[in-house]
Amino acid sequence: MRILLVGAGGTLGGAVRAALSERGHEVVGVGRTGGDLVADVTDPEAVARLYAQAGPLDAVAVAAGDAVFRPLAELTADDIAATLRGKALGQLELVRQGARHVAPTGSFTLISGILTEEPIPAGAAASAANGAVEAFVRAAAIELPPQRINAISPTVAEESLPAYAPFFPGMEPVPASRVATAYVRSIEGAQTGRIYRVH
Ligand SMILES: NC(=O)c1ccc[n+]([C@@H]2O[C@H](COP(=O)([O-])OP(=O)(O)OC[C@H]3O[C@@H](n4cnc5c(N)ncnc54)[C@H](OP(=O)(O)O)[C@@H]3O)[C@@H](O)[C@H]2O)c1
């Protein structure tokens, strides 16, 4: 398959790219600052240009997204808007526009995260954005067939512990390679509307 992977240069995206390449897929990596194609997917016009450049696609997968982590008492309206835009809106836009570009039996695989169900202090905006992604996946799955859509909801990756460990006390990390396996399941499998939890 020919797969557009947004965030292919990141911690999770690197593992997803490796897993998909090992299985013989052609991965077109996307990042804001580098990759096979460069685009900021929070900009709808950049998403349109991205699909125009990408050529035929069998699947779109996302392993990208920014969130603001700040205690609720200090959280600003701009923090909330930035988090919804950085984590959720870009992914929704990739599907909204992508439905016209991806093969009729192709798929979308989005990224949420454990904070949807297991909140942490300072993570309210991120939890809300993840919840939006998951609700969208369940809803879009009704209208997209024969295209499919799923989300991956990982806990913290072992590789991210140097940065994130203080935020996830007592929560068992998983290797990024295990998260990548869930992407393979979503892309090569037959299910739709599913949230694959990697906890
Ligand atoms: N790592 C974890 O433990 C973990 C756990 C649960 C969920 N998640 C979720 O998984 C996703 C990836 O996390 P990560 O830790 O792998 O991130 P990361 O290492 O920071 O990598 C993110 C990648 O996505 C690209 N990117 C970010 N925003 C983009 C945008 N607007 N348009 C295009 N490309 C963009 C970045 O490219 P540039 O650097 O070129 O901008 C980078 O290659 C995030 O949504 C995160 O919330 C991560």
The ligand as an ORCA input file, in Angstrom:
! r2SCAN-3c Opt
* xyz 0 1
  N       4.972      9.764     22.702
  C       4.050      9.291     23.542
  O       4.358      8.699     24.595
  C       2.599      9.425     23.204
  C       1.636      8.741     23.958
  C       0.291      8.903     23.652
  C      -0.087      9.679     22.560
  N       0.888     10.331     21.858
  C       0.470     11.161     20.724
  O       1.146     10.713     19.577
  C       1.399     11.813     18.707
  C       2.878     11.837     18.372
  O       3.617     11.935     19.565
  P       5.212     11.846     19.538
  O       5.664     11.846     20.960
  O       5.662     10.747     18.622
  O       5.559     13.265     18.890
  P       6.956     13.836     18.367
  O       8.084     12.919     18.670
  O       7.023     15.248     18.828
  O       6.767     13.818     16.783
  C       5.727     14.509     16.168
  C       5.942     14.450     14.677
  O       4.779     15.018     14.057
  C       5.157     16.109     13.220
  N       4.124     17.122     13.383
  C       3.676     17.679     14.527
  N       2.710     18.564     14.300
  C       2.514     18.563     12.954
  C       1.657     19.278     12.088
  N       0.797     20.194     12.560
  N       1.722     19.036     10.759
  C       2.586     18.115     10.260
  N       3.436     17.405     11.050
  C       3.405     17.639     12.366
  C       6.504     16.557     13.696
  O       7.215     17.093     12.616
  P       8.099     18.439     12.760
  O       9.025     18.183     13.921
  O       8.767     18.564     11.450
  O       7.137     19.517     13.058
  C       7.114     15.241     14.183
  O       7.692     14.535     13.111
  C       0.888     13.067     19.436
  O      -0.425     13.336     19.006
  C       0.862     12.632     20.886
  O      -0.095     13.321     21.641
  C       2.207     10.218     22.135
*
